[in-house]
């Protein structure tokens, strides 16, 4: 059974940091590209960051470049999103995604709220 379980969300003040984790199981994690998406209330889901299967390639949305870092540990079947200098506009539910060919797996999401 495929599972992606996000954790690490919460309430943080502007300028603060959070590190999200996504633990994967039920598929060959090290052969999948991984992505973090987010969806704010009333907005469409948007791609935040992606990382290749071996972790050698990363990409970011312009809105988070220089503030967020995606990484993965294939030995632990886990992908991370380090978020620094958080802004109220980063408030959203953050989703982990695994994609390879026709396979497209999603986690349940974790809420990140940036507010003073």
C-alpha positions in Angstrom: 0.0 0.0 0.0 1.5 3.3 -1.1 1.7 5.9 1.7 3.1 9.5 1.8 2.9 10.9 5.3 3.7 14.6 5.8 4.7 16.1 9.2 6.3 19.2 10.6 3.7 21.8 9.9 2.4 24.2 12.4 2.1 27.9 13.4 5.2 30.1 13.1 5.8 33.8 13.2 6.9 35.7 10.1 10.6 35.3 9.6 10.6 31.9 11.3 11.5 28.5 10.0 9.9 25.1 9.7 11.1 21.8 8.3 8.6 19.5 6.7 9.1 15.8 6.3 7.4 13.3 4.0 7.8 9.6 4.8 7.2 7.3 1.9 6.3 3.6 1.8 4.9 1.0 -0.5 6.9 2.0 -3.6 10.5 2.2 -4.8 11.2 5.6 -3.3 14.7 6.0 -4.8 13.3 5.8 -8.4 10.8 8.6 -8.1 11.1 12.3 -8.5 9.6 14.0 -5.5 7.8 17.3 -5.2 6.2 19.6 -2.6 3.1 21.5 -3.5 1.0 23.9 -1.5 -2.6 25.1 -1.6 -3.8 28.3 0.1 -7.5 28.9 0.8 -9.3 29.9 -2.4 -6.3 29.3 -4.5 -5.1 26.6 -6.9 -2.5 24.1 -5.8 1.0 25.3 -6.8 4.3 23.5 -7.2 6.8 24.7 -4.6 9.9 22.5 -5.2 11.0 19.4 -6.8 14.0 17.0 -6.5 15.2 14.2 -8.8 15.3 10.6 -7.8 19.0 10.7 -6.8 18.7 14.1 -5.3 21.2 15.7 -7.8 18.7 18.1 -9.4 16.4 20.5 -7.6 14.0 23.2 -8.7 11.9 25.9 -7.0 9.1 28.3 -7.6 10.3 31.8 -7.9 8.3 32.8 -4.8 10.4 30.5 -2.6 13.9 30.6 -4.2 16.6 31.4 -1.7 14.2 30.7 1.3 13.2 27.0 0.8 15.4 23.9 0.3 14.2 20.5 -0.8 16.3 17.5 0.1 15.9 13.7 0.3 17.3 10.8 2.2 16.8 7.7 0.1 18.0 5.5 2.9 15.1 6.7 5.1 12.6 7.0 2.2 12.0 10.6 3.2 11.9 13.9 1.5 12.2 17.2 3.3 11.4 20.9 2.8 13.4 23.3 4.9 11.5 26.6 5.0 13.2 29.8 6.2 12.2 33.4 6.3 8.6 32.4 6.2 6.1 35.0 5.2 2.3 35.2 5.7 1.9 34.4 2.0 3.4 31.0 2.7 0.4 30.0 4.7 -1.1 26.9 3.0 -1.6 23.2 3.2 1.7 21.6 2.0 1.5 18.3 0.1 4.1 15.7 -0.8 4.0 14.2 -4.3 5.7 11.2 -5.9 5.5 10.9 -9.6 7.0 8.4 -12.2 5.4 7.6 -15.5 1.7 6.9 -14.9 2.1 6.7 -11.1 1.2 9.8 -9.2 1.0 9.6 -5.4 -0.1 12.2 -2.9 0.1 12.7 0.8 -2.7 14.0 3.0 -1.1 17.4 3.6 0.2 19.3 6.5 -0.9 22.8 7.5 1.6 25.7 7.7 0.4 28.9 9.1 2.6 32.0 9.2 1.1 34.6 11.5 2.1 36.9 14.3 
